[in-house]
Amino acid sequence: MTRTIISWNVNGLRQRHERNEFLKIFETRPDIVCIQEAKTSKVKIHPEIKRLSGYHIHCAPVPEGEFNEVMLISREKPQEVIHGFGIPELDDEGRFIIADFSSFILMNCYFPLGVGHADTLEHELAFYDAFLASAADLAGTGSPVIICGDFSIAHSDDDVESVKKHAARQVGTTHAEREKMDALIRLGYTDAFRMFHLGKGNYTWWPNGFHIPERHLGRRLDYFFVNDPAKATIAGNDILADVEGSDHCPIRLETTL
């Protein structure tokens, strides 16, 4: 049996639903859908989404008045769901979910952009440090681990259509950020997409690229990473670039776990 996992930065769940762009992703009955940048609270999720037949919804808890940034919608109910790293100043942003599905562990993350008054590069790197510690702990369990989400970083120049002259100083392609992804690989995780696709031309985000004709000069910011016990089960990892709506498109992983 093959299990299908979809990861998608929707850039606002309510907006995607109001424009009839979200529920289409369920037409093929994926087993798990991981959402980033939901920009909503659990109580404001549209009832039509809550009534999805055969699915369970999990949201990262956040302080009252704040948004959930990640959600997980799954056909199988996880044995356990963990929200956050145990660091309140990071966990309150609702960017992180770990779900234990018995046969494997799934981590869904929405990483800070590293741009802005509060969302600084230092904040992004601190989030990455907490994430890497959690990824190391999961790798140490010996269980198959799948990590997905919007990483906010183009890992290599092959993940950027147009490499700017000062890319090393541009947030999203700095050495400090790329080193965090290198550190994840040193922990034993593999970029699943690169198991099947090499070179440039494969992107998941476009500046203002909400419609396919505008999708050029992109970046690959959305990833599935798998540890060695999960790697042998991966049957495919694709970019669903024909799905419109968000400035990100969904990515899909096929696994026999």
N, C-alpha and C positions, 0 to 999 in steps of 0.2 A: 504494500500500500504506500502511495506517495502522499505526503502532507504538503499543502501549499500555504506559505506564509507571505503576506503582503505587508510592506512597510511604506507609509506615505505621510509626508509633511503636507497637511491639507490647507495650511494657512487660513485657519478659521473653519471649524466644523459646521457651525450654524450656517455660515455663508455658503459652504459647499452644498449643504442639504437644501437650503432655500432655492438654490439654482439648479437643483436636480442633478448634481454632479457627484454626490457621495455614494448613494446606495447602488449606483451602477457597478461599483467595485465588487459587490456581492453576487452579481449575476452568475458568476462561475462557481459560487459556493466555496470560497477559500476557507481553509480550516482556521486560520488566525489572521486578523488584521491589526497591525500596530500603527497607531496614529501619533503624529507629532504636531506641535503647534495647534492644538485643538482650540485654544482661546475660549474655553467655556468652562462652566462648573457642571458638576454631575447633575444637579437639579435642573439645569437648563438644556440638557440634551433633549432633542426633539423626541416626543413619544413614538414616532414612527421608527426611529433608530432603536429605541428601547424595546420595541416589539419585534425586532428581527427574530424570526423563527429559528430556534435551535442554537442561539448564540448567548454567551454570557459577556457582560460588560464590566471592565475593571478600570477604575480611575485612580490616579495618584491623589491622595488627600492633600488639600491645601487650606491655609487659613481662610476664614470667612471673607468673602469679597474678592478673593483671588481666583485666577483661572487655573484649570487643569491644563497642562501642556502636553501630557502623554496619556493615551488610553490604549487599552487592549481589548479586542473583541474576539472571542474564541468559541468554537463549537464545543471543545472539550473543556470542562471546568478544571482549572489548575488545582493541584493539591495544596499549594501555598502561594500567596502573593505577597511580595515585600515591596514597600514603597520607600525609596530613598536610601541614603548611605548611613543614616544615624547622625547626620550633621545638620542641625536645624536650619542654619542660614542657607544651605543648599537644598535641603529637602522641601522647604516651604515653597519653592518655585514649581514643584510638581512635575519635574522633568525626567523621572526615572521609575521604572517598574521592573521587577524580576518576578517571573512566573515559573513555578516548578510543575512541569507536566509529567512527572514521573520518569518518562523515557528520556527527557532532556530538560534543560533549563533555558529559558528565553529571557533576554534582557532587552528592554525597549528604552531608548534614550533620546532626548532632544537637547543637544549641547548648546550652550550659550554662543552667541555670535561673536563676542569679543569686541563689539563696537557699541559705544554709547556711554552715557554718564554713569549708569549703574552696571550695565553689562559690559564691563571692560575686558581687555585682553587678560589682565591678571585674574579676573573672576573666571573667565573661560578656562584658563590653565589650572586654577584651583579645582574647578569642577572635574577636569580631566584627571587630576591627581587622585581625587576620591573615586572616580570611575575605575581607574587602573588598579587601585587597591582592591576594589570589589571584583574586578575581572580576574585578578590574581587569585583571590580566595575561591572563586568559582572554578577556576582551572585546577586548583588543588584538590577539588572533590573527586576528580576522575570522571565526572559525568559529562555527557555531551552538552556543550554550551553553544548557543546561537545568540549573537548580539546584533541588533539592528537599530537603525535610526538615522536622524539627520545629524551628522558629525560636525557640520559647519566648517569643514576643512577639505580642501582639495589635496589629497595625499601626495601626489606627484605632479610633475608638469604634464604627464599624459592625461591627467584629470582636469585640465584647463585648456579650453580651445585657444585662447589668446594669452600667452605668457607675457606679462608686462615687464618692462625694463627693471622696475623696482619691486618685483613680486616678493622678494624676501622680506620686504618691509610692509607689505600689504596684508591686513588681517584676512585670514583664510588660507594664506600660502606662506606664512612666516616659518622660519626654521624652528622656532619654539613650538608652534602648533604641530607641524609635521613630525617633530620628534616625539610628541605624545602618541601619534599613531604608530610610529616605529616601535615605541615601547610596548604597545599592544601586541605587535607582531612578535617581539622578543619574548613575550609571555606565552607564545605558542599558538596565537590566533592567526588565521589566514583570511585574507580578503576573498570572499567566495566568488565575487564577480570575475576576478582575475584568474580563477581556475578555468574559465570558459572564454574570456574575451580579453585581448591584449590591445595595446595601442590607444591612440586618441580617438575622439569622435563619439564617445559614450558618456553622456551627461544626464544629470537628473535635476538640475536647477538652471534657470535662465533669468537674467535681470528683466523684470516685467514680462516674463514669458508665459502669460496665462493662456495664450493661444498658439497652436502649433506653427503658424506662419511666422511668428515672432521668435521662434526658438532657435537662436544662434548664439554664438559666443558663450556657450554654457560652461558649467562646472559639474563635476561629479562630487556631490556632497553627502549622498545617501548611500549607506553601505549595509551589507551583511558580513559579519566576521564570525568565523567558526573555529572552535578548538579542534585538536587532532581527533578525539573520539567522535566528533560530529562530522568532520571533514569527509570521511569515507562514505557518509550517507547522503551527501549533497548531489542531487541529480541535475540541477540547473539553477542559474541565477540570472535574471533578465531585468532590463529596464523597460517599463511600460510607457514609453515616450509618447504614445498616441492618446494617452488619457489627459484631457484638458481640465482646467479649473484652477488649480493652484499654480504658483510659480515653480513648484517641485512636481515631478511626476512620481508615481508609485514604482517601487521595485518589488520583484517577486522571487522567492526562494522555493525550490522543490527539494524535499528531503524524505528519506524513507524511515525516519525516526518515528 
